[in-house]
Structures are given as C-alpha cells and as structure tokens.
Amino acid sequence: MFAPGLPSILSSLRGLAYFQIDVVGPAQDLHSGSYGGAVVNPAMALARILATMHDAKGRIAIKGFYDAVRTWDRKSRDAIRKLPFSERHFRAEAGSPALGGEAGFGSLERIWMRPTCEVNGLLSGYTGEGAKTVLPARAMAKVSCRLVPDQDPARIAKLFSAHVKRVAPKGVKVTVQYIHGGKPWRAELRGPLYDAARRALQAAFGKEPVVVGEGGSIPVVGDFDRELKAPVLLMGFGLPGENAHAPDEWISLENFTKGLRAVATLYEELGTNP
C-alpha cells in the first residue's frame, strides 16, 4: 500500500540484471610499501570501473543502456505527482542524510519509471580491525541493474559486460559474471478484473484505491502476462517502513484484516460478475 489507509493497485514492476565483477592482479596479497606504486592495485582498478557507471547528472553512462526505455506519458507522471508523498518523510524513513539520483525526476519517478545501476556489495583486501598494509590480489563487486519496460536483461548483460571491458584498466584481469535477471512488467489497468478490484478495495478500506508502481522485481508476473496472455492483478497490504526482507519485518493487523475482506470481496465480485 502506498500509505496507511490508502488501498493500492500495482501497475508496474522493475526488472533486474545482476552481475559480479572480479578484478585479479598479483598472485597473492603484497606488501603495499614494497610493491605499491609499481603493481596495479585491483581494488583501485575496480573503483575506477565502478566510477564510470554514472555521469555527473546521475544518468547511467553505459552505451545503449537507455535505448529500449519506454517513456511514461504526461498523464501518468501527473498522477504520480498528485500522490500524498513527502520527500522529507521518505528521506527520514530511509535514514539517509540526503536524496539523489537521475536529474530531472522526483523520487517516485526514479523508483518506478527509471532504471538503475547500483553496487550491492564490495570485497577486497584487509577489512579487519586496525591496520594491515596490503596491496590486495583481488577485488570483487556485486552490481544490480533495475530495469524498466521495455529493457531486456539479456541485452543489458551484453551492454554491461562490453562497458566493463572497455573501461577496465591495464595490469589486471577483469571478468563479469551475469548471475541472473528478470524482465520488467507494466499493465494498463482497464477491464472487469480491475474494476472488481477497485470496488473490493473501496468496500474494505472505505477509500478509492490509487494506482502505484513498484521499484522491486517479481519476474514471474511478466511471465504470467506474456505466456498465459492473462491480466495480472497485484494488490498489496503491507506498508512502507515495515522493514521488508529484514529480520523484524512486520505487518499492520488492521491491514491484515481489511486485506482479507478485500480479497474475499474480490472473489465475490468476480463470481457474481464473471
């Protein structure tokens, strides 16, 4: 749900392309005093590679990355701006000192409409307490790209690998592993299924539902759409701030109860008006 007391129907999901970049230098970790400055440092090489992923305006700098990105119409963007959203509250919820991203878009547009390229993890050298002056032999990064219609993860994988190969410094061996991916999904919420969902949500929550997007990925939703040629309905009853995927994830009991009523009413609607 977009906010407490505000039932929501989901119209879009981002896809995913997930990678691992490995940078290999010397045969083993070296003494940074004896070899530093003469041997290429894999951690520095990896940092330089990652620094090329975006330009100064937050736009992804991989050649061809935006070629298939579908443009959202003005009506959809205006609808997003009318939602009860606070940038300040969003920042506080994230616990972040500031917000950022691709220039020219608000936070919801960046999450729902635009693709990303994010570093998910880094590993290299000595990471224990205190100091150990090593020049690391290896460096590794986990990188994920969230995709939007009509981007294809296999195509993005080729572009990503080509970009890394092009910018990789000399003196190290760089490899890219494409771990997995999923296609994005977006639906036009028209027809009897969505009409029934709107009535069911309004009956349970006492408010007309809003149409929202989602920055995460559920790849099988797109498979249902493409392979079964069937409409897909996504109604969620969780709230922002419920610590999704964290050990202390929780759900509002009020939403749990009203969600049950909404789903039961939806089935009744579909049975009465098939």
Short mmCIF file of the C-alpha atoms (twelve columns), coordinates in Angstrom:
data_MODEL
# 
_entry.id   MODEL 
# 
loop_
_atom_site.group_PDB 
_atom_site.id 
_atom_site.type_symbol 
_atom_site.label_atom_id 
_atom_site.label_alt_id 
_atom_site.label_comp_id 
_atom_site.label_asym_id 
_atom_site.label_seq_id 
_atom_site.Cartn_x 
_atom_site.Cartn_y 
_atom_site.Cartn_z 
_atom_site.pdbx_PDB_model_num 
ATOM 1   C CA . MET A 1   0.000   0.000   0.000   1 
ATOM 2   C CA . PHE A 2   1.206   3.473   -0.770  1 
ATOM 3   C CA . ALA A 3   0.307   4.870   2.657   1 
ATOM 4   C CA . PRO A 4   -1.732  3.955   5.755   1 
ATOM 5   C CA . GLY A 5   -5.440  3.773   4.975   1 
ATOM 6   C CA . LEU A 6   -4.827  4.168   1.236   1 
ATOM 7   C CA . PRO A 7   -5.514  0.944   -0.722  1 
ATOM 8   C CA . SER A 8   -3.381  0.499   -3.817  1 
ATOM 9   C CA . ILE A 9   -3.276  -1.411  -7.078  1 
ATOM 10  C CA . LEU A 10  0.134   -2.040  -8.569  1 
ATOM 11  C CA . SER A 11  0.652   -1.193  -12.241 1 
ATOM 12  C CA . SER A 12  4.383   -1.766  -12.753 1 
ATOM 13  C CA . LEU A 13  7.432   -3.666  -11.549 1 
ATOM 14  C CA . ARG A 14  11.049  -3.152  -12.449 1 
ATOM 15  C CA . GLY A 15  13.111  -5.981  -13.879 1 
ATOM 16  C CA . LEU A 16  16.605  -6.991  -12.876 1 
ATOM 17  C CA . ALA A 17  20.031  -7.835  -14.238 1 
ATOM 18  C CA . TYR A 18  22.545  -8.944  -11.589 1 
ATOM 19  C CA . PHE A 19  26.319  -9.150  -12.048 1 
ATOM 20  C CA . GLN A 20  29.555  -9.954  -10.295 1 
ATOM 21  C CA . ILE A 21  32.724  -8.133  -11.334 1 
ATOM 22  C CA . ASP A 22  36.022  -9.799  -10.414 1 
ATOM 23  C CA . VAL A 23  39.350  -7.999  -10.718 1 
ATOM 24  C CA . VAL A 24  42.512  -10.086 -10.326 1 
ATOM 25  C CA . GLY A 25  46.022  -8.678  -10.039 1 
ATOM 26  C CA . PRO A 26  49.090  -10.244 -8.434  1 
ATOM 27  C CA . ALA A 27  49.214  -13.903 -7.432  1 
ATOM 28  C CA . GLN A 28  48.802  -13.007 -3.747  1 
ATOM 29  C CA . ASP A 29  48.368  -10.025 -1.459  1 
ATOM 30  C CA . LEU A 30  51.533  -7.918  -1.482  1 
ATOM 31  C CA . HIS A 31  53.261  -5.536  0.911   1 
ATOM 32  C CA . SER A 32  51.976  -2.102  -0.115  1 
ATOM 33  C CA . GLY A 33  55.261  -0.472  0.768   1 
ATOM 34  C CA . SER A 34  57.403  -2.849  -1.271  1 
ATOM 35  C CA . TYR A 35  55.089  -3.050  -4.289  1 
ATOM 36  C CA . GLY A 36  52.639  -0.137  -4.096  1 
ATOM 37  C CA . GLY A 37  53.041  2.297   -6.958  1 
ATOM 38  C CA . ALA A 38  54.634  -0.309  -9.226  1 
ATOM 39  C CA . VAL A 39  51.937  -3.028  -9.258  1 
ATOM 40  C CA . VAL A 40  48.363  -2.199  -10.329 1 
ATOM 41  C CA . ASN A 41  46.038  -2.362  -7.329  1 
ATOM 42  C CA . PRO A 42  42.877  -4.444  -8.126  1 
ATOM 43  C CA . ALA A 43  40.816  -2.512  -5.566  1 
ATOM 44  C CA . MET A 44  41.702  0.811   -7.182  1 
ATOM 45  C CA . ALA A 45  41.059  -0.673  -10.628 1 
ATOM 46  C CA . LEU A 46  37.608  -1.813  -9.507  1 
ATOM 47  C CA . ALA A 47  36.866  1.612   -8.023  1 
ATOM 48  C CA . ARG A 48  37.730  3.234   -11.355 1 
ATOM 49  C CA . ILE A 49  35.456  0.806   -13.215 1 
ATOM 50  C CA . LEU A 50  32.519  1.481   -10.887 1 
ATOM 51  C CA . ALA A 51  33.063  5.237   -11.116 1 
ATOM 52  C CA . THR A 52  32.341  5.092   -14.859 1 
ATOM 53  C CA . MET A 53  28.816  3.697   -14.391 1 
ATOM 54  C CA . HIS A 54  27.171  7.135   -13.991 1 
ATOM 55  C CA . ASP A 55  27.705  10.615  -15.326 1 
ATOM 56  C CA . ALA A 56  27.644  13.804  -13.265 1 
ATOM 57  C CA . LYS A 57  23.829  14.059  -13.574 1 
ATOM 58  C CA . GLY A 58  23.182  10.573  -12.193 1 
ATOM 59  C CA . ARG A 59  22.440  9.083   -15.602 1 
ATOM 60  C CA . ILE A 60  23.792  5.596   -16.323 1 
ATOM 61  C CA . ALA A 61  26.765  6.000   -18.670 1 
ATOM 62  C CA . ILE A 62  26.694  2.530   -20.257 1 
ATOM 63  C CA . LYS A 63  26.398  2.924   -24.032 1 
ATOM 64  C CA . GLY A 64  22.967  1.851   -25.292 1 
ATOM 65  C CA . PHE A 65  21.536  1.341   -21.791 1 
ATOM 66  C CA . TYR A 66  18.507  3.595   -22.368 1 
ATOM 67  C CA . ASP A 67  17.772  2.551   -25.958 1 
ATOM 68  C CA . ALA A 68  14.686  0.478   -25.079 1 
ATOM 69  C CA . VAL A 69  13.379  2.506   -22.116 1 
ATOM 70  C CA . ARG A 70  9.678   3.211   -22.566 1 
ATOM 71  C CA . THR A 71  8.662   6.824   -21.942 1 
ATOM 72  C CA . TRP A 72  5.812   7.350   -19.497 1 
ATOM 73  C CA . ASP A 73  3.062   9.644   -20.705 1 
ATOM 74  C CA . ARG A 74  2.346   13.002  -19.108 1 
ATOM 75  C CA . LYS A 75  -0.924  11.776  -17.560 1 
ATOM 76  C CA . SER A 76  0.882   9.003   -15.667 1 
ATOM 77  C CA . ARG A 77  3.596   11.355  -14.420 1 
ATOM 78  C CA . ASP A 78  0.980   13.885  -13.276 1 
ATOM 79  C CA . ALA A 79  -0.844  11.111  -11.386 1 
ATOM 80  C CA . ILE A 80  2.384   10.233  -9.561  1 
ATOM 81  C CA . ARG A 81  2.899   13.851  -8.528  1 
ATOM 82  C CA . LYS A 82  -0.628  14.002  -7.059  1 
ATOM 83  C CA . LEU A 83  0.010   11.139  -4.640  1 
ATOM 84  C CA . PRO A 84  0.429   12.142  -0.966  1 
ATOM 85  C CA . PHE A 85  4.206   11.816  -0.960  1 
ATOM 86  C CA . SER A 86  6.749   13.694  1.133   1 
ATOM 87  C CA . GLU A 87  10.396  13.735  0.087   1 
ATOM 88  C CA . ARG A 88  11.346  14.691  3.650   1 
ATOM 89  C CA . HIS A 89  9.428   11.773  5.170   1 
ATOM 90  C CA . PHE A 90  10.883  9.388   2.567   1 
ATOM 91  C CA . ARG A 91  14.412  10.527  3.417   1 
ATOM 92  C CA . ALA A 92  13.784  10.128  7.130   1 
ATOM 93  C CA . GLU A 93  12.290  6.680   6.604   1 
ATOM 94  C CA . ALA A 94  15.425  5.640   4.738   1 
ATOM 95  C CA . GLY A 95  17.634  7.164   7.412   1 
ATOM 96  C CA . SER A 96  19.608  8.923   4.698   1 
ATOM 97  C CA . PRO A 97  21.271  12.341  5.050   1 
ATOM 98  C CA . ALA A 98  20.155  13.295  1.523   1 
ATOM 99  C CA . LEU A 99  18.335  12.022  -1.556  1 
ATOM 100 C CA . GLY A 100 19.812  11.830  -5.037  1 
ATOM 101 C CA . GLY A 101 19.588  10.139  -8.394  1 
ATOM 102 C CA . GLU A 102 18.985  10.889  -12.046 1 
ATOM 103 C CA . ALA A 103 18.449  14.611  -12.618 1 
ATOM 104 C CA . GLY A 104 15.037  15.734  -13.855 1 
ATOM 105 C CA . PHE A 105 12.970  13.192  -11.903 1 
ATOM 106 C CA . GLY A 106 11.395  13.047  -8.469  1 
ATOM 107 C CA . SER A 107 11.987  10.171  -6.046  1 
ATOM 108 C CA . LEU A 108 8.865   8.208   -7.018  1 
ATOM 109 C CA . GLU A 109 9.638   8.632   -10.707 1 
ATOM 110 C CA . ARG A 110 13.196  7.434   -10.124 1 
ATOM 111 C CA . ILE A 111 11.935  4.342   -8.307  1 
ATOM 112 C CA . TRP A 112 9.029   3.452   -10.603 1 
ATOM 113 C CA . MET A 113 9.919   4.809   -14.043 1 
ATOM 114 C CA . ARG A 114 13.684  4.855   -14.380 1 
ATOM 115 C CA . PRO A 115 16.344  2.130   -14.437 1 
ATOM 116 C CA . THR A 116 19.250  1.966   -12.016 1 
ATOM 117 C CA . CYS A 117 22.767  0.617   -11.699 1 
ATOM 118 C CA . GLU A 118 23.689  0.010   -8.059  1 
ATOM 119 C CA . VAL A 119 26.632  -1.502  -6.216  1 
ATOM 120 C CA . ASN A 120 25.249  -4.123  -3.813  1 
ATOM 121 C CA . GLY A 121 28.491  -5.279  -2.252  1 
ATOM 122 C CA . LEU A 122 32.277  -4.855  -2.292  1 
ATOM 123 C CA . LEU A 123 35.083  -7.122  -1.114  1 
ATOM 124 C CA . SER A 124 38.849  -6.619  -1.259  1 
ATOM 125 C CA . GLY A 125 41.986  -6.555  0.823   1 
ATOM 126 C CA . TYR A 126 42.156  -6.330  4.595   1 
ATOM 127 C CA . THR A 127 38.855  -5.459  6.304   1 
ATOM 128 C CA . GLY A 128 39.573  -6.413  9.926   1 
ATOM 129 C CA . GLU A 129 40.254  -4.165  12.892  1 
ATOM 130 C CA . GLY A 130 43.301  -1.961  12.907  1 
ATOM 131 C CA . ALA A 131 45.737  -1.656  10.007  1 
ATOM 132 C CA . LYS A 132 47.432  -4.082  7.648   1 
ATOM 133 C CA . THR A 133 49.236  -2.503  4.717   1 
ATOM 134 C CA . VAL A 134 48.473  -4.887  1.892   1 
ATOM 135 C CA . LEU A 135 48.104  -4.392  -1.825  1 
ATOM 136 C CA . PRO A 136 45.199  -6.809  -2.451  1 
ATOM 137 C CA . ALA A 137 45.435  -9.535  -5.060  1 
ATOM 138 C CA . ARG A 138 41.704  -9.464  -5.813  1 
ATOM 139 C CA . ALA A 139 38.672  -7.231  -5.703  1 
ATOM 140 C CA . MET A 140 35.022  -8.082  -6.259  1 
ATOM 141 C CA . ALA A 141 31.771  -6.144  -6.627  1 
ATOM 142 C CA . LYS A 142 28.144  -7.242  -6.817  1 
ATOM 143 C CA . VAL A 143 26.181  -4.910  -9.102  1 
ATOM 144 C CA . SER A 144 22.482  -4.924  -9.951  1 
ATOM 145 C CA . CYS A 145 20.569  -3.011  -12.604 1 
ATOM 146 C CA . ARG A 146 16.859  -2.466  -12.062 1 
ATOM 147 C CA . LEU A 147 15.169  -2.361  -15.447 1 
ATOM 148 C CA . VAL A 148 12.009  -0.756  -16.808 1 
ATOM 149 C CA . PRO A 149 9.836   -1.559  -19.827 1 
ATOM 150 C CA . ASP A 150 10.976  -2.408  -22.492 1 
ATOM 151 C CA . GLN A 151 14.512  -3.268  -21.384 1 
ATOM 152 C CA . ASP A 152 15.658  -6.867  -21.746 1 
ATOM 153 C CA . PRO A 153 18.037  -8.279  -19.106 1 
ATOM 154 C CA . ALA A 154 19.986  -10.360 -21.635 1 
ATOM 155 C CA . ARG A 155 20.602  -7.271  -23.764 1 
ATOM 156 C CA . ILE A 156 21.616  -5.249  -20.700 1 
ATOM 157 C CA . ALA A 157 24.046  -8.020  -19.730 1 
ATOM 158 C CA . LYS A 158 25.823  -7.672  -23.080 1 
ATOM 159 C CA . LEU A 159 25.986  -3.881  -22.783 1 
ATOM 160 C CA . PHE A 160 27.208  -4.061  -19.190 1 
ATOM 161 C CA . SER A 161 29.963  -6.560  -19.988 1 
ATOM 162 C CA . ALA A 162 31.079  -4.548  -23.011 1 
ATOM 163 C CA . HIS A 163 31.258  -1.390  -20.913 1 
ATOM 164 C CA . VAL A 164 33.355  -3.019  -18.190 1 
ATOM 165 C CA . LYS A 165 35.705  -4.488  -20.795 1 
ATOM 166 C CA . ARG A 166 36.078  -1.077  -22.433 1 
ATOM 167 C CA . VAL A 167 36.940  0.836   -19.246 1 
ATOM 168 C CA . ALA A 168 38.977  -1.822  -17.432 1 
ATOM 169 C CA . PRO A 169 42.499  -0.579  -16.614 1 
ATOM 170 C CA . LYS A 170 45.551  -2.424  -17.891 1 
ATOM 171 C CA . GLY A 171 47.578  -4.524  -15.479 1 
ATOM 172 C CA . VAL A 172 44.665  -6.534  -14.066 1 
ATOM 173 C CA . LYS A 173 42.367  -9.286  -15.319 1 
ATOM 174 C CA . VAL A 174 38.685  -8.313  -15.224 1 
ATOM 175 C CA . THR A 175 35.746  -10.707 -15.664 1 
ATOM 176 C CA . VAL A 176 31.986  -10.148 -15.488 1 
ATOM 177 C CA . GLN A 177 29.567  -12.873 -14.448 1 
ATOM 178 C CA . TYR A 178 25.880  -12.437 -15.286 1 
ATOM 179 C CA . ILE A 179 24.225  -14.141 -12.306 1 
ATOM 180 C CA . HIS A 180 20.523  -13.795 -13.074 1 
ATOM 181 C CA . GLY A 181 17.854  -11.467 -14.435 1 
ATOM 182 C CA . GLY A 182 14.152  -10.860 -14.884 1 
ATOM 183 C CA . LYS A 183 12.051  -8.758  -17.210 1 
ATOM 184 C CA . PRO A 184 10.112  -5.659  -16.104 1 
ATOM 185 C CA . TRP A 185 6.311   -5.501  -16.227 1 
ATOM 186 C CA . ARG A 186 3.735   -2.807  -16.703 1 
ATOM 187 C CA . ALA A 187 -0.036  -3.065  -17.202 1 
ATOM 188 C CA . GLU A 188 -2.825  -0.796  -18.324 1 
ATOM 189 C CA . LEU A 189 -5.368  -1.259  -15.538 1 
ATOM 190 C CA . ARG A 190 -8.515  -1.476  -17.626 1 
ATOM 191 C CA . GLY A 191 -11.284 -4.079  -17.751 1 
ATOM 192 C CA . PRO A 192 -13.637 -6.007  -15.438 1 
ATOM 193 C CA . LEU A 193 -10.863 -7.538  -13.296 1 
ATOM 194 C CA . TYR A 194 -9.500  -4.158  -12.281 1 
ATOM 195 C CA . ASP A 195 -12.983 -2.687  -11.901 1 
ATOM 196 C CA . ALA A 196 -13.798 -5.510  -9.470  1 
ATOM 197 C CA . ALA A 197 -10.562 -4.884  -7.580  1 
ATOM 198 C CA . ARG A 198 -11.353 -1.201  -7.198  1 
ATOM 199 C CA . ARG A 199 -14.814 -1.982  -5.818  1 
ATOM 200 C CA . ALA A 200 -13.425 -4.606  -3.421  1 
ATOM 201 C CA . LEU A 201 -10.705 -2.344  -2.067  1 
ATOM 202 C CA . GLN A 202 -13.086 0.560   -1.622  1 
ATOM 203 C CA . ALA A 203 -15.542 -1.674  0.227   1 
ATOM 204 C CA . ALA A 204 -12.833 -2.933  2.609   1 
ATOM 205 C CA . PHE A 205 -10.954 0.319   3.244   1 
ATOM 206 C CA . GLY A 206 -13.641 2.930   2.614   1 
ATOM 207 C CA . LYS A 207 -11.461 4.765   0.084   1 
ATOM 208 C CA . GLU A 208 -10.953 4.693   -3.660  1 
ATOM 209 C CA . PRO A 209 -7.662  2.876   -4.373  1 
ATOM 210 C CA . VAL A 210 -4.734  4.637   -6.004  1 
ATOM 211 C CA . VAL A 211 -2.606  3.241   -8.818  1 
ATOM 212 C CA . VAL A 212 1.075   2.925   -7.893  1 
ATOM 213 C CA . GLY A 213 4.324   1.488   -9.206  1 
ATOM 214 C CA . GLU A 214 6.974   -0.605  -7.506  1 
ATOM 215 C CA . GLY A 215 10.744  -0.390  -7.720  1 
ATOM 216 C CA . GLY A 216 11.310  -4.053  -6.871  1 
ATOM 217 C CA . SER A 217 11.084  -7.106  -9.095  1 
ATOM 218 C CA . ILE A 218 8.776   -10.133 -9.338  1 
ATOM 219 C CA . PRO A 219 9.866   -11.644 -12.683 1 
ATOM 220 C CA . VAL A 220 7.152   -14.330 -12.779 1 
ATOM 221 C CA . VAL A 221 4.472   -11.622 -13.050 1 
ATOM 222 C CA . GLY A 222 5.732   -10.716 -16.512 1 
ATOM 223 C CA . ASP A 223 5.870   -14.412 -17.421 1 
ATOM 224 C CA . PHE A 224 2.196   -14.809 -16.498 1 
ATOM 225 C CA . ASP A 225 1.358   -11.812 -18.671 1 
ATOM 226 C CA . ARG A 226 3.422   -12.880 -21.698 1 
ATOM 227 C CA . GLU A 227 2.984   -16.658 -21.616 1 
ATOM 228 C CA . LEU A 228 -0.594  -17.001 -20.384 1 
ATOM 229 C CA . LYS A 229 -1.919  -13.853 -22.114 1 
ATOM 230 C CA . ALA A 230 -3.866  -13.176 -18.923 1 
ATOM 231 C CA . PRO A 231 -4.297  -9.970  -16.932 1 
ATOM 232 C CA . VAL A 232 -2.337  -9.838  -13.677 1 
ATOM 233 C CA . LEU A 233 -3.717  -8.134  -10.587 1 
ATOM 234 C CA . LEU A 234 -1.405  -7.085  -7.752  1 
ATOM 235 C CA . MET A 235 -2.974  -5.820  -4.530  1 
ATOM 236 C CA . GLY A 236 -0.598  -5.369  -1.595  1 
ATOM 237 C CA . PHE A 237 -1.459  -4.791  2.067   1 
ATOM 238 C CA . GLY A 238 1.964   -4.045  3.515   1 
ATOM 239 C CA . LEU A 239 3.120   -0.508  4.259   1 
ATOM 240 C CA . PRO A 240 6.312   1.456   3.669   1 
ATOM 241 C CA . GLY A 241 8.525   1.190   6.732   1 
ATOM 242 C CA . GLU A 242 7.581   -2.412  7.599   1 
ATOM 243 C CA . ASN A 243 11.214  -3.478  7.186   1 
ATOM 244 C CA . ALA A 244 10.637  -5.736  4.197   1 
ATOM 245 C CA . HIS A 245 13.196  -8.579  3.990   1 
ATOM 246 C CA . ALA A 246 14.652  -7.623  7.388   1 
ATOM 247 C CA . PRO A 247 14.596  -9.913  10.465  1 
ATOM 248 C CA . ASP A 248 11.997  -7.671  12.132  1 
ATOM 249 C CA . GLU A 249 9.605   -7.375  9.189   1 
ATOM 250 C CA . TRP A 250 6.035   -6.792  10.339  1 
ATOM 251 C CA . ILE A 251 2.512   -6.076  9.025   1 
ATOM 252 C CA . SER A 252 -0.319  -3.954  10.365  1 
ATOM 253 C CA . LEU A 253 -3.096  -6.073  11.884  1 
ATOM 254 C CA . GLU A 254 -5.647  -3.578  10.581  1 
ATOM 255 C CA . ASN A 255 -4.330  -4.026  7.053   1 
ATOM 256 C CA . PHE A 256 -4.240  -7.792  7.514   1 
ATOM 257 C CA . THR A 257 -7.936  -7.848  8.459   1 
ATOM 258 C CA . LYS A 258 -9.039  -5.369  5.806   1 
ATOM 259 C CA . GLY A 259 -6.912  -7.156  3.249   1 
ATOM 260 C CA . LEU A 260 -8.739  -10.409 3.953   1 
ATOM 261 C CA . ARG A 261 -12.055 -8.596  3.471   1 
ATOM 262 C CA . ALA A 262 -10.831 -7.047  0.224   1 
ATOM 263 C CA . VAL A 263 -9.734  -10.387 -1.235  1 
ATOM 264 C CA . ALA A 264 -12.958 -12.126 -0.177  1 
ATOM 265 C CA . THR A 265 -14.983 -9.296  -1.714  1 
ATOM 266 C CA . LEU A 266 -12.921 -9.508  -4.911  1 
ATOM 267 C CA . TYR A 267 -13.725 -13.219 -5.311  1 
ATOM 268 C CA . GLU A 268 -17.392 -12.483 -4.663  1 
ATOM 269 C CA . GLU A 269 -17.309 -9.706  -7.273  1 
ATOM 270 C CA . LEU A 270 -15.673 -11.990 -9.828  1 
ATOM 271 C CA . GLY A 271 -18.146 -14.799 -9.066  1 
ATOM 272 C CA . THR A 272 -21.172 -12.519 -9.320  1 
ATOM 273 C CA . ASN A 273 -19.960 -10.639 -12.396 1 
ATOM 274 C CA . PRO A 274 -17.596 -13.073 -14.200 1 
# 
